[in-house]
Amino acid sequence: MSNKDDYDYLFKIVLTGDSGVGKSNLLSRFCKNEFSLESRSTIGVEFATKTMMADDKIIKAQIWDTCGQEQFRAIAKTYYKGAVGAMIVYDITKQGSFESVEKWYQDVKDYAEQNVVIMIVGNKSDLAHLREVKTEDVAAFAEKRNLAYIETSALDSTNVDIAFQRVIGEIYQLFLNANATQPKTGKKIEEGENINLKKENTTPAKKKESACCSIF
């Protein structure tokens, strides 16, 4: 890229869900291919960016990791403005985190862009032996609301790239075709299902106090 600000599309995507479900590690895994067992709960908001190619277009995804604690929920809502994509994350080993998906979904619908692309993400698939959330319950939730869903592991990278690329790809298609709708309604995305996106560049944002304020 000849210019650090040279891109064709800038897509704002928010990660939301209860505290402790692994949002920060999903972001870190996708943008930096890193994982921290000592990751702390996000206070406020942080974001990172990743640049990718689709066709001959440069797409920069600006991915915001919002705080999941209930006392900061009002703050998190303010960061949904302008978001064209949202990943609502739950922990497959904690039923309560899935039961909270409905409230996070409603927040996204209320405060993000009208045609926001939403994906339900069940994180920590590496702990499947401790599963509390039934996949059929997730499938029913997703189908009722016309959403795709996937299970990921930020620890071992399973499906992390696929999840982000799928959301970015659907946003891109919506920009190409204003009448497009989200495909594969209520369908679980399996490993190996992918879209034609190529990684161009990766630049993590730098933390500044409790929020992240750096963009390349």
Helices and strands as residue ranges (DSSP letters): E 9-17, H 23-32, E 45-54, E 57-66, G 70-72, H 73-78, E 85-91, H 95-99, H 101-111, E 117-123, G 125-130, H 135-144, E 148-151, H 160-176, E 197-203, E 207-208, E 211-212
